[in-house]
């Protein structure tokens, strides 16, 4: 199936796409267009993937298939950056959007999601089977040799935006957004061959477990406030008591045992495979390594926690001399150097994924709010006709558009993912708060979806932020702030920003 066929099949569903039609403008006479389809001119990496079948008998999906054999490889840019390549990429992204939207609009509604989070898994296993088995969503960004589709991060971000639009509870973020890139980067050929095909077809779900609830720190999204030992990671215990510790075992030779506890593990209660970050070597030679722990390992206890946002289920893991396998080779165990780099690279990819989800959620909340203020009347006229309401909605519209542009840029330039994530989380938080306010009393009730967007915004910022620390980390990496006496470089309110002076002497001056 070529790219044109993908786009043509998608058009047959007749489903509205955010790239083709946006939420109605909040201000009458304002811009008639919504967010443009992500991907115009997008450079797509990947080598093509196997054919992904369309929806089969018994599947809830009724639309076209997500990109199939070679679709992504044919959209890879040539050196000239031809317009044809941009058109093919845009058509590919449109096909992904329409396919997912057709499926999710039918099977990921508010009542269905509420039922799904109440299951032992915390998500709809039937819908997950359709997303993975029929559409190949977990393998969208995995290479063809491992059973994936062979697309890149921009395509995964398009899918994340659609799942965020309906606040879909699923293990997609933890499995495809976090663990799969780590296995790809650090795993041995045997480990990749054994794990990635099962991840690609959705039969294996995964979770990353880090101690202390420090997921954002472990992924390099915010600064590590740990000890000064440069070879240790403070978020994982720093080689001292606490965190999760790993030690070698004599039987079996080369084996490892883990001891410790991890909180706030996304999908940790239901994942079939846990990727656990642990310290070894003691304080003098402390290093952080990643270990593979199957769900039924002896000494492992998993407890599902009550969370603010039930669409992102979390668990507490307790490991008591739990056997584990090292992810990677013995060289990784001896130095631990590749682990930090892999975590940082994965953090950038995860930030793009979460930012795209937040943009989809914010756009959906804004659309619902616009529809509500057009219908709700006060003093004999729709409240959306009041100037004060128009201004509030216009401000939200600008925020969403800016966040969407930032997320789209970060999908092609992951180095800027931290700033894009900060902007997207801030936009979602603001839009969600206004959604609750403008829906009035109904927005606070359990029966209405407005509060679900507010909870997603708050929970995501707690897990992956907060926003000011995301921006402080980005500023620190860019060298925008230099600490002065008694200042904290992680605090954007302190420190000195410096610029090159135009003074003939060429000295730097503070600004």
N, C-alpha and C positions, 0 to 999 in steps of 0.2 A: 504494500500500500504506500503510495507516494504522498507527499505533503498535500497536493491538491485534493487527493482522495480523502485525506483526513478532514480537511476543511469542508469539502462538499458533504461528507457524511454528517459532520457536525451541524451544518446548516439545516439538514433535514429534520433535526429535532425541533426546530422552531422556538428554541429557548432563548430568552433575552440574555445578553452577555454584557458584563460591566464595561468591556472594551467598546461595545457598539452602542449601548444606551446607558446613560448614567441616571442616578436619582434625579427626580424633577427638581429644577433649581429652586432654592428657597425664596428667591426674590423674583416676583413676576417681571418678565422682560429681561431677566438676567441671562447668563450663558445657557444655551440650550444643549450643550454637549457635556457629557460627564467624563470621567477618567478615560483616557484613551487606552486601547488595548496595550498591555505591557508587551514589549518585545519589538516594536518597530526599530529596526536597526540593531537589535540585540545580537551580540556575539554569543553563539552557543557552542559549548564544548561537548565532547562526547564522540563516540565512534559508531553510533547506530546500535539498535537493539533488535532482539528477536521479535517476530510478529506477536502482537498481543491480541488475542481473540476478542471479538465483540461480546456482548452480553449473551450468555447462553440460557438454555431452558432452566427455569426455576430461579434465575437471578433477578433481583429487583431492578437492575439497570435495564433501561429500554432504549438508550441512545446509541451513539456511535462509540467506537473504541478510542482510548487514549492513544497517542502516536505509536505507530507500529514500525515494522521492519525498516530500518534505515532512515526514518523520517527526520530524526535529529541530526544524523550525519550529513544529510543533504542540505540542512539549513546552516551547517557550519560555514563561517564566513571565509571567502577567499581574500587574497591580499588587496584586491581592488575594492572590496566592500560594496558589491553591486547592489542595485536597488532590488533586483530579483531575490537576492538572499534575504533582504529585510522583509519583503512581502511574504516569502515562504515562512520566515520565523513568526511573523504576525499571524499568519494563517494557522500555524501550528499551535500557538498560544490560544487563539480563538477556539480551536478544536478542543483543547484541553478544558477550557472554561465551560464551553457549552455541554460537553459530555458530563463533567462533574456536576454542573448546576442542574441538569436534567435529573440526575440521580438523587442529589441531595435535597432538592426541593420536594421530592416525593417521600423520602425515607429518613430525613434528618430534620423534621419539623420540631417545634418546641415541645409538644407532648411526647413525641417519640424520644427525643433526647432526654427528657426527664425520666422516662421509663428505662432508658439505657443506662443512665448513671446509677440506677438502683440495682443493677445486676451485679453478680459477684465479680465480673470482669471490669465493670465500670464503663463499658461501651457496648454497642450493638454488635455482637459477633457475626451475625448474618450480614450486616452492612459492611463490616470489615472484610468478610470473605468476598463480597462483591467488588469492593474497592481494590483488593489485592489480587484475587484470582481472576476476575474478569477484566479489570482495568489495569492491573499491574502498577498501582500507585506506589507501594513501598519500594519498588525497583525502578522508579522513574529516573533517578539519577545514578543508578548503578550500571556498571559496564555490562556489555552483552555477554562476555565470557562467563559472568556469574548469574546469568538469567535475567539481567535487568533490561531496561528499555534503551539505555545508553544516552539519555538526555543529560542536561546539566542543571546547575543551580537556578538559572532563570525559570526553567520549566517547573522545577519543584516549588519555587516561590509562587508561580501562578496557581498551582494546585493548593498551596497553603492558604492563599487568599480566599479561595472558594470554601475551604473547610472552615476558615475563620468567620466567613460571612454567616454561617449557620451555627457557630460555636460547637462544631462537631466534637463530641467526646470520642477520641480514638488514640491508639498508640503510635500514630504516624510520626509525631515530633520526636518522641523518645527513641523509636526504632530507626526510622529513616533519616531523621534530622540530626541525631546525636551519635548513636552507637554505630550505625553502618559506616559513616566516614572514619571513625576511629579504628574499626576492624580493617577497613581498606588501607588505612595509612600504616598501622602498626602490626597487623597480623602476618603470620608466616603464610607462605603459599598454601600449605595444608589447611590452616585455620580459615583463610579466605574461601577456599574451595568448599569447606565443610559448612560454613555459616552463611555466607552471602546469598547462595541460591535459596535457602530457606527464608531469609529475610525478604528477598525479592518477591517470592510468591505469597508472602504473608503468613506462612505456617509457623514462623518463629518471630515472636515479639521480644523486644529487648528493653533494658533500662540501664542508665548510668547511675551508679550509687557513689556519692561522695559524702564524707562525714561532715557533721556540723551544719547541714543545710546550706552549704557554700557552693551551690551549683554555678552561680554567676561568677564567682571568684575562680573556681576551677577551670571554667571555660575562658578565662581571661577577659571577661566583659567588664569587670571592675577590678580595682587594684587589690592586691593581696596584702592584708594588714599583718601578715605573719612575722615570724622572727627574722632576724637579720641574716641567718645562714642562707647564702645564695643558692645552695644546692637543695634546699628543702622548700616545701610548700606549706605555708602556715595553715592553709585551709584544710590540709589533710593530717594535721597533728604535729607537723614540724619535727618528727622523729622523737618527740617526747611522749609522755603518757597521754592517752586520749587518741581520738581519731580511730583509724583502722590500721592495725599493724600486721605485717606479713613476715613469716619466717619459713625458711626452707625445712624440708623434712627428709629423713633418710629413707623412709619407705612410704610411697615409692620414691626411687631416686629422682631428683629434680622436681619433686612436688612442693607445694606450698600450702601453708595453713594460715587462715585469716582470723583475726580476733578484733572485735570492735563493734561499732554501731553507726548507722547512717540514717538520718531523718530526711524527710521531704524528698523521697525518691519518686520521681514521676513514673507512674504505672508500675512501680516496684512490686505491688501485691499480685499482679497478674502476669508479669513478663516471664517468658520461658527461659530467658538467659539474662543474667545480671553481669554487668561490667563494673567491677568494684575498684575504686582507687584506694590504694593502701600504701603505707610507708614501710620501708625496710632499711636495714643497715645501721639502726641506731642513730643517735644525734650526730656523731662525727661524720659518718658516711651516709647520711640520710638522703633518700631519693624516693620519689613517688612513682609507683608502677601501677599498671592496670591488669586486673585478673578476671578470668572467665569463671563464673559460678553458675551452674545449672540450677533450675528452680527447685529441684528435689534434693539438693545437696545436704548431707548430714551436718548438723550444727547451725543450720540457717533457719531463722524464724522471721516471718514476714507478717506485719500487722497493718491493715489498711487504716488510714487516719481520716478523721473528719476534717474537711477542708472548706475554705471559703468558697472556692469555685469547684463545684462538683464535676464539671466537665474536664478538669485536670486532676484526676485522682492521684493521691500520693500514699506512700507507705513508709513505715519504719522497719529497717532491717537490723537484725541482731545476728552477729556471726560469732560463734563460739568454737574455735578450732575447726573452722569450716574448710574442707579441702578445695583448692582452686588451681586453675592452670594459668600460667603467665601468658598474657597477650603479647606476642612477639618472640624474639630470639633471646638467647643468653646474653648477647651484647646489650640488649635493652635493659636486662636485669642488672648488668654490671655498672652501667652509667646512668640510666634513666633519662638521658638527655633528649631522645626523640619524643618522650611522652609529653613534655611541656609544649613542644612545638606542635604536636598533633592535637593537643587539647585546645591550643590557641586557634589553630586553623579550623577546627570543628566548631569552636565558639563563634567564629565569624559566620560560618554557614548556618548555625542554629539561630544567630541573631537575624539573619536575612529571613529565615523561615518564620520566626516569631513576629518580626516586623510586618511581613506580608499578611500573616494571620490577623494582626491588630488592625491593619488597614482594611481588610475585608470586614472585620467586625464593626469598625467605626463607620464605614460606608453603609453597612446594613442598618445600623442604629439610626444614622441620619435619615436614610430613606424612610424608615418607619415613622420617625418624628415628623417629617414633612407631610406624609400622608395623614398623620393624626391631626396636625394643626389645620389642615385643609378641611377636615370633617367636623372637628369640634367647634361649636359655636358659643359665643359669649356676647351678650348685649345684641343679639340678633344678627351677628355676622361671624364668619370663621375667625378664630384667633390668629390664624396665619396672615390675615390681612392687616394686623396691627403692626405699626412700624417697629416697635420694640422687639417683637418676635422675629420680624424679618431680619433685623440687624443681628440678632443672636444666631439665627440659622446661617446667615451669610458668613459670619465669623467661623462657624463650624465647617462650612463648606470649604473655605480657604484652608483650614487646618488639615482636612482630610486630603485635599488635592496635594498639598505640600508634602504630607507624609507619604502619599502614594508615589510621588515623584522620587522621594528619597529612597523608598524601599526598592523601586524599580532600578535606580542607579546602583544601589548596594548589591543587587543580584548580579550585576555585571562587574562590580568593583567591591569585592568582599572586605577590602581593607577599611572601607567606610561604613561597615555594618553597624558598629557601635553607635555612631551618631544617628543612623537611620532608625535603629531600634529605639533610641531615646525619643526621637520625634514621633514615631508611630505610637509608642506607649503613652506619650503625653496627649496626643490627639485622641486616642481611644478613651483615656480617662476623662478628658474634657467633654467629648461627645456623649459618653455614657452618663455623666452627671447631668448634662442638659436634657438628655432623653428622659431621664427620670423626672426632672422638674417640669418639663413641658407636657408630659403625660398626666400631670396632676396626681391625684390620689391613686389612680389605677396603676401608676408606674411603680408604686411601692409594694404591690400585692404579689403573692406567689404565683398567681395565675397569669401574670403578664411577664413578657420576656425582657422588659426594660431592665429589671434588676439583674438579670443574668449577664447583660453586657457590662453593667457596673462591677459585678463581682469578677468577671474575667479581667477587666482593666486593673482592679486592685490586686488581684492574685498574681497577674503577670509582672506587675511592677515589684511586688515582694519577692518573686522568684528570680527575676532576671535583671532587676534594677538595684536601687531606685534610679530615676532619670538623672538626677544631678550627679550621681557617681558614674553613670555611663558616660556622661559628657566630660566629667573630670578625667576619666581614664583616656578618652579620645584626645583630650587636650594634652595630657601628659605624654602620650605616644607621639603626638605631633610636635612636642617641644614648645607649646605656646606659653607655658607657665614655668618659671624657675623659682624654686622656693627661696625665701629669704630667711632671716633669723627668726626662728620660732614659728614658721609657717608650716602648714600641712599641704604637701603637693596634691593630695587627694581631695582637698577642699577647694572648689572653684572660687570661693569667696576670699581666699587668701592667696598669697604668692604674688609675683610680679610678672606681668606680661611684658615682653621685651620686643622691640623692633629695631631694625637697622637705622641708625641715625643718619641724617643728611649732613651732619657736621663734618667739615673737612678732615677733622682728626679721625673720623671713622669709628668713634666710640659708640657702643650700644647705650641707649638711654631707655629709662623705664617709661611706660605709658599706662 
